[in-house]
Amino acid sequence: MIANLVKEVENSFKKQFKTDPLIVFSPGRINLIGEHTDYNEGFVFPAAIDKGIALAIQKSEEDISKVFALNKGELYEFALDHIKPLKNGDWRNYILGVVAELQVLGKEIGNFNGVFSGNIPGGAGMSSSAALENSFVFGINELFNLGLTKEEMILVSQKAEHNYAGVKCGIMDQYASMFGIKDSALLLDCRTVTSKPYKIDFKDYDLMLINTNVKHDLAETAYNDRRKVCEKVSELLGVVALRDASTSDLEKIKHDISEEDYQKALYVIEENNRVKKFAAAIEKDDLSTLGSLLFQSHDGLSVQYLVSCTELDFLVTQAQGSSDVIGARMMGGGFGGCTINLVRKSGMEAFKKEVSKNFKDEFGRACSIYEVKLSQGTHLVN
C-alpha cells in the first residue's frame, strides 16, 4: 500500500518538475485508549498506522513554490513572503502554516516544489492533517538543513494547525505520527510530552476500524463544553488538571457540582487509570484485559462523558455480541467517526460481513471498514 503511494507521488513529481525528489512518508494515527484525557494533561495510548501521506519534495530555482495535491488534482502556487491563512484554504492552509511557523522560528527557507497523496480515509479520525503537516515540516527540514529535532518539528505542526487551520488541537496527533514505532503503541504523558513505547503482539487478533461515515454537528460545541467542565472541576479541587485528581478527591466536592459534571470529571479520572492498566496488561500479554478496558472506555464515553452517538453505540453493541471480538470502543472526539475493534483473525471476514449488513439494515447507509497495522513514524523513504 505505502509502496504504491510512494511510486505514484514520485512519478507525478518527476513528470511535472523533471528532477528527482526527496520522498517522505508520514503516517496517520489511531488512539488505542485514553480519549479526552489529553487536554486534562493526562495519558493517551496512540500509535502510527500503515496509512498516511507520501510527499515528494525538492528545491526550486523559481521565485514561487508549487504544491500539487495528487488526490484532488489541485496545484497551488505561492510566494514565501507575506504568508497568511486562506479563507476556505483546506489542505493549503496546513502547508502555509508549516512554512509560516518555520519563518517565525527564523529559519531560512527557499522555494520548493512538492507533490503529495494520501490513503487515510477522510473523517475517520486518523489525523490526516497531522500527517500532512509532519510530512512538510520533515521534508523542508531535510531539504534546507534546518537542523530541527523531531520534538521541534511537531510543535511547528501543532502551531500550523492552531494558527492556520484554526483548530486548537493537543499534541497527540502530531506526536504519534512523528514518533511512531512499528508494532508498538506509545504511552504518552500529555503534560511532559514524553512517551514510552510498548511493543504489542496481538497474537490471533487484528485491529479493525469501522467508520460510521457520520459526523454530527454537536462535536465542536460539545468539545468546548467538556473542556470548560474539566477546567471548572479542577479549579474547585485546587489542582492544575484532572490528571492530578483521584476519585476520592472528586467525591468530596460531589455536592458542589451537578451530577452530569460529576460524571464527566469521573470519566476523565477513570479513563486515565484505564490507560495505565492498559500498559500493565500489555506487559503481561493479557489480551482479554486489553479488550475489557476498551469496552469500559466506550461505556464511559457514552454514558458518563456523553460524546458517543447512536451509530457508534450500535457498532460497539455489535462487537459485544460477537465471539470473535474481545474489545471495542469509539475512537476520537465523538459524535461520529470510527470504532476501534480487536477482532480474531479467523473471524474477520464473517464479522465484517455481519456488521456491514446489520449497520445498513439499521441506518439505511453503509459503514466503511479498514484493517490497520501499527507502523513507523514520519521518515525519509529515499
Buried (B, 14 or more C-beta within 10 A) or exposed (E): EBEEBBEBBBEBBBEBBEEEBBBBBBBBBBBBBBBBBBBBBBBBBBBBBBBBBBBBBBBBEEEEBBBBBBEEEEEBEBEBEEBEBEEEBEBBBBBBBBBBBBBEEEBEBEBBBBBBBBBBBEBBBBBBBBBBBBBBBBBBBBBBEBEBEBEBBBBBBBBBBBBBBEEEBBBBBBBBBBBBBBBBBBBBBBBEBEBEBBEBEBEEBBBBBBBBBBBBEBBEEBBEBBBEBBBEBBEBBEBEBBBBBEEEBBEEBEEEBEEEBBBBBBBBBBBBBBBBBBBEBBEEEBBEBBBBBBBBBBBBBBEBBBBBBEBBBBBBEBBEEBEBBBBBBBBBBBBBBBBBBBBBEEBBEEBBEBBBEBBEEBBEEEBBBBBBBBBBBBBEBE
